[in-house]
Amino acid sequence: MPGSPDHPALTTVTVPDTELASAATQLVRDTTDDLIYHHSRRVYCFGGLQGRNGGLSFDPELLYVAAMFHDLGLNEEYRASGRRFEVDSADEARRFLQSHGVPEDSIRRVWTAIALHTTPGIPSFMEPEVALVTAGVEYDVLGIGYDDISDADRAAIVALHPRPDFKRRILRAFTEGIEPKPATTFGNVKADVLERYVPGFERGNFVDTILDSAWPE
């Protein structure tokens, strides 16, 4: 119920108290560690607060599912998929939503929100749920817009979902999740992670790819 550790009650956003949200919480709790679970809950809360502050109308349930599933593709079982972890996360959310009879348009919004959450400059022009997952991720991981949320709300969220040594631990999780499929970092921010933490990693270069292609000119 609202106000409990699983349902924080803040001044402007609450975790949905629905069967779908509860099922999403349980699945993520069962399949990830505390780091990803608490990070995902913070992404929902921070994204929701930014949505309320910006006057956006969004579906809290869809935003919650997207936030909870957005890093599931970092799990060990997806590391041989050959796909970007964002796509693995989005596909898992789609299967979950389909199994609960959610309409296809809602599933598409959740899928897109997850798939684009590491692609800056695009989500903010899309549906609110898409924009706010990225906003929540950027707030919790990068600190973008840090002062846009009040000290009281930020402290309340972190008290419920703490972030001990979060910067180093999330970077380690990114590295472990994507090191087995380095090609999936081409053209996206996760190449920075492997370049920093994986000896011998060489990022793909867009210009070299063009110049070295099979086209004669």
C-alpha positions in Angstrom: 0.0 0.0 0.0 1.2 3.6 -0.5 3.9 4.6 1.9 5.3 1.1 2.3 8.8 0.3 1.0 7.3 -1.2 -2.1 5.0 1.8 -2.7 6.6 5.1 -1.8 4.2 8.0 -1.3 5.8 11.3 -2.4 4.3 14.7 -3.0 3.7 14.2 -6.7 4.2 10.5 -7.7 3.3 7.1 -6.4 4.1 3.6 -7.5 1.0 2.1 -9.2 -0.9 -0.3 -6.8 -2.1 -2.6 -9.6 -1.8 -6.3 -10.4 0.4 -5.6 -13.4 2.8 -3.4 -11.5 3.0 -5.9 -8.7 3.8 -8.7 -11.2 6.5 -6.6 -12.7 8.0 -5.8 -9.3 8.0 -9.5 -8.4 9.6 -10.6 -11.7 12.4 -8.0 -11.5 12.9 -8.8 -7.8 13.3 -12.5 -8.6 15.6 -12.1 -11.6 17.9 -9.2 -10.7 20.1 -8.1 -7.8 19.5 -5.2 -5.4 21.5 -2.8 -7.5 19.3 -3.1 -10.6 16.1 -3.4 -8.6 16.7 -0.2 -6.6 18.0 1.6 -9.6 14.9 0.7 -11.7 12.6 1.9 -8.9 14.5 5.2 -8.7 14.2 5.6 -12.5 10.4 5.3 -12.2 10.2 7.8 -9.3 12.6 10.3 -10.7 11.1 10.1 -14.2 7.6 10.4 -12.7 8.5 13.4 -10.7 10.1 15.1 -13.8 6.9 14.3 -15.7 4.7 15.9 -13.0 7.0 18.9 -12.7 6.9 19.3 -16.5 3.1 19.0 -16.7 3.2 15.8 -18.8 0.3 13.4 -18.8 1.6 9.9 -18.7 0.4 6.4 -17.8 2.1 5.6 -14.5 1.6 1.8 -15.0 3.3 1.8 -18.4 6.1 4.1 -17.1 6.6 1.8 -14.1 6.9 -1.4 -16.2 9.3 0.3 -18.6 11.5 1.5 -15.8 11.5 -1.8 -14.0 12.5 -3.8 -17.2 14.9 -1.3 -18.7 18.1 -3.0 -17.5 16.9 -6.6 -17.5 19.0 -7.3 -20.6 22.2 -6.9 -18.6 21.4 -10.3 -16.9 23.7 -13.2 -17.7 21.2 -15.1 -19.7 21.2 -12.4 -22.4 25.0 -12.0 -22.8 25.2 -14.4 -25.8 22.2 -12.9 -27.6 24.2 -10.8 -30.0 21.6 -8.0 -29.5 21.9 -4.7 -27.7 21.0 -5.2 -24.1 18.3 -2.5 -24.5 16.6 -4.6 -27.1 16.8 -7.7 -24.9 15.3 -5.7 -22.1 12.5 -4.4 -24.3 11.7 -7.8 -25.7 11.4 -9.2 -22.2 9.0 -6.4 -21.3 7.0 -7.1 -24.4 6.6 -10.8 -23.6 5.6 -9.9 -20.0 3.0 -7.4 -21.2 1.6 -9.7 -23.9 1.2 -12.5 -21.2 -1.0 -10.0 -19.3 -3.2 -9.1 -22.2 -1.9 -5.5 -22.5 -3.0 -3.7 -25.8 -0.4 -3.6 -28.5 -0.1 0.2 -28.6 0.8 0.3 -24.9 3.3 -2.5 -25.5 4.9 -0.5 -28.3 5.3 2.5 -26.1 7.0 0.4 -23.4 9.2 -1.4 -25.9 10.3 1.9 -27.4 10.9 3.6 -24.0 13.3 0.8 -23.1 15.0 0.4 -26.4 15.8 4.1 -26.7 16.8 4.8 -23.1 20.5 5.1 -24.0 19.9 7.1 -27.1 19.9 10.8 -26.1 18.3 13.5 -28.1 15.3 11.4 -29.4 13.1 10.2 -26.5 12.3 13.7 -25.3 10.3 14.3 -28.6 8.3 11.1 -28.2 5.4 9.9 -26.0 5.7 10.9 -22.3 6.4 7.4 -21.2 9.3 7.1 -23.7 10.7 10.5 -22.7 10.4 9.9 -18.9 12.2 6.6 -18.8 15.2 8.3 -20.4 14.8 11.3 -18.1 14.8 9.0 -15.1 17.8 7.1 -16.3 19.7 10.3 -17.0 18.8 11.6 -13.6 19.8 8.6 -11.6 22.9 7.6 -13.6 24.2 10.9 -15.0 22.7 13.5 -12.6 21.2 15.4 -15.4 18.7 17.9 -14.0 19.8 17.1 -10.5 18.4 20.3 -9.0 15.0 20.0 -10.8 13.8 17.6 -8.1 13.5 18.9 -4.5 16.0 17.8 -1.9 13.1 16.4 0.1 11.8 14.2 -2.7 15.3 13.1 -3.7 16.1 12.1 -0.1 12.7 10.3 0.3 13.4 8.2 -2.9 17.0 7.4 -1.9 15.9 6.4 1.6 13.6 3.8 0.2 15.9 2.8 -2.6 19.5 3.4 -1.5 22.4 3.8 -3.9 25.6 2.7 -1.9 28.7 3.0 -4.2 26.2 3.3 -7.1 28.5 4.9 -9.6 31.1 2.2 -9.5 28.6 -0.7 -9.2 26.4 0.4 -12.1 29.5 0.8 -14.3 30.6 -2.7 -13.3 27.1 -4.1 -14.2 27.3 -2.3 -17.6 30.7 -3.8 -18.3 29.7 -7.3 -17.3 26.5 -7.1 -19.3 28.0 -5.9 -22.6 31.6 -7.1 -22.6 30.6 -10.5 -24.2 29.0 -8.6 -27.2 31.2 -5.6 -27.8 29.9 -5.0 -31.4 26.5 -3.9 -29.9 28.2 -0.8 -28.5 28.9 0.7 -32.0 27.5 4.2 -32.2 26.1 4.3 -28.6 27.3 5.4 -25.2 28.1 2.0 -23.9 31.3 2.0 -26.0 32.7 4.5 -23.5 32.2 1.8 -20.8 34.1 -0.9 -22.6 36.9 1.5 -23.7 37.4 2.5 -20.0 37.2 -1.0 -18.4 38.0 -3.7 -21.0 41.7 -3.9 -22.0 42.1 -4.2 -25.8 38.7 -3.0 -26.7 38.6 -0.9 -29.9 35.5 1.0 -30.6 34.0 1.0 -34.0 34.5 4.1 -36.1 31.7 5.4 -38.3 34.1 7.1 -40.7 36.3 4.1 -41.1 33.2 1.9 -41.7 32.2 4.1 -44.6 35.7 4.4 -46.1 36.4 0.6 -45.7 33.1 -0.5 -47.1 32.9 -2.7 -50.3 31.7 0.3 -52.4 34.4 1.4 -54.8 33.7 5.1 -54.2 
